Amino acid sequence: MSVARAFYNKIADTYEAGFGKAYWRLYDQITAEIIAKHLPREPSLILDAGGGTGRWAVAMAREGHKVVLLDVSEKMLEVARERIRNNNLISRVTTIHSDIRKMELNDNNFDLVVAEGAISYCGASYQKAIDELVRVAKHGSYILASVNNRYGLALTILKKFDLKEGVDHIDRLLETGEAFTDLPVHAFTLDGLKESFRKAGAEVINAYGKHTLSNFLSREQKEELEDEKVFKKFEKFEKLMMDKPELIGFAGHILVVARKF
Ligand SMILES: C[S@@+](CC[C@H](N)C(=O)[O-])C[C@H]1O[C@@H](n2cnc3c(N)ncnc32)[C@H](O)[C@@H]1O
């Protein structure tokens, strides 16, 4: 069993606990805004790859779309199925247990592909995942993908370890893109990600940083974000900074919008 599958099976029941926190609300708000901006106008077919507990799949189905929610963790899918039932969306959301690197789905099939958080967990074989996501998208349609950001992760490592240990982790990360967060991840540079999408047959047309200024917050400051007034200010800062190329480099995650050729 892959490390990611075992990890997400283990934490499926508690996965969503952190999303109520102000710090993760900042992240989700950007995802929600970019998804909303790229949803097809007419009821369409959407793939939520690595869709986990179905947070985005259900939101998109509520807008009238048919969604295929695909994930490698059967336990995450169990939580998703309960959410789908509770929202009376069984007729609109189908779940598939599969790895994104090898999906038994037709070519040129989806009007929109969303991959919120899964590609980085494919380690060194991330290109296979990107190839697959692009393969199943229709020509001209969007692929929205969020990944760990290499330089942003270097900052997280700095905050987490003492310097003697930290510099070795950062050295490896900068050389290879590989690092260990809660589980092994491949962290991308924006240029590397653009190149991977190009190889797969899509062009990155926009990129957004998620947790841009907030990536610099200490653990204590993240708690202070719970104060509504502080949160509102940070909401403003993040929205102002999310699309600035010179700042995306230090964001925790990068969300790219690619369009299939
Ligand atoms: C950070 S969670 C994101 C879940 C969901 N997209 C969301 O935003 O709440 C990452 C998800 O990717 C899934 N995943 C990781 N590697 C995968 C792979 N190779 N194939 C399919 N899903 C994968 C995990 O099981 C997990 O549900």
The ligand as an SDF file (V2000), in Angstrom:
LIG
                    3D

 27 29  0  0  0  0  0  0  0  0999 V2000
   -4.5510   17.0410    1.1870 C   0  0  0  0  0  0  0  0  0  0  0  0
   -5.7490   15.8290    0.7680 S   0  0  0  0  0  0  0  0  0  0  0  0
   -6.8470   16.8050   -0.2120 C   0  0  0  0  0  0  0  0  0  0  0  0
   -8.2450   16.2520   -0.2760 C   0  0  0  0  0  0  0  0  0  0  0  0
   -9.2430   17.1620   -0.9920 C   0  0  0  0  0  0  0  0  0  0  0  0
   -8.8300   17.4260   -2.3450 N   0  0  0  0  0  0  0  0  0  0  0  0
   -9.4110   18.4580   -0.2360 C   0  0  0  0  0  0  0  0  0  0  0  0
   -8.9930   19.5160   -0.7250 O   0  0  0  0  0  0  0  0  0  0  0  0
   -9.9390   18.4070    0.8740 O   0  0  0  0  0  0  0  0  0  0  0  0
   -4.9260   14.8550   -0.4370 C   0  0  0  0  0  0  0  0  0  0  0  0
   -5.7710   13.7480   -1.0090 C   0  0  0  0  0  0  0  0  0  0  0  0
   -5.0620   13.1570   -2.0940 O   0  0  0  0  0  0  0  0  0  0  0  0
   -5.2370   11.7580   -2.0370 C   0  0  0  0  0  0  0  0  0  0  0  0
   -4.1200   11.1370   -2.7580 N   0  0  0  0  0  0  0  0  0  0  0  0
   -2.8020   11.1330   -2.4330 C   0  0  0  0  0  0  0  0  0  0  0  0
   -2.0950   10.4710   -3.3520 N   0  0  0  0  0  0  0  0  0  0  0  0
   -2.9770   10.0400   -4.2890 C   0  0  0  0  0  0  0  0  0  0  0  0
   -2.8480    9.3020   -5.4920 C   0  0  0  0  0  0  0  0  0  0  0  0
   -1.6560    8.8670   -5.9280 N   0  0  0  0  0  0  0  0  0  0  0  0
   -3.9710    9.0310   -6.1970 N   0  0  0  0  0  0  0  0  0  0  0  0
   -5.1840    9.4670   -5.7730 C   0  0  0  0  0  0  0  0  0  0  0  0
   -5.3660   10.1740   -4.6450 N   0  0  0  0  0  0  0  0  0  0  0  0
   -4.2740   10.4690   -3.9100 C   0  0  0  0  0  0  0  0  0  0  0  0
   -5.2660   11.4420   -0.5650 C   0  0  0  0  0  0  0  0  0  0  0  0
   -5.8370   10.1760   -0.3070 O   0  0  0  0  0  0  0  0  0  0  0  0
   -6.0620   12.6070   -0.0270 C   0  0  0  0  0  0  0  0  0  0  0  0
   -7.4340   12.3320   -0.0100 O   0  0  0  0  0  0  0  0  0  0  0  0
  1  2  1  0
  2  3  1  0
  2 10  1  0
  3  4  1  0
  4  5  1  0
  5  6  1  0
  5  7  1  0
  7  8  2  0
  7  9  1  0
 10 11  1  0
 11 12  1  0
 11 26  1  0
 12 13  1  0
 13 14  1  0
 13 24  1  0
 14 15  1  0
 14 23  1  0
 15 16  2  0
 16 17  1  0
 17 18  1  0
 17 23  2  0
 18 19  1  0
 18 20  2  0
 20 21  1  0
 21 22  2  0
 22 23  1  0
 24 25  1  0
 24 26  1  0
 26 27  1  0
M  CHG  2   2   1   9  -1
M  END
$$$$
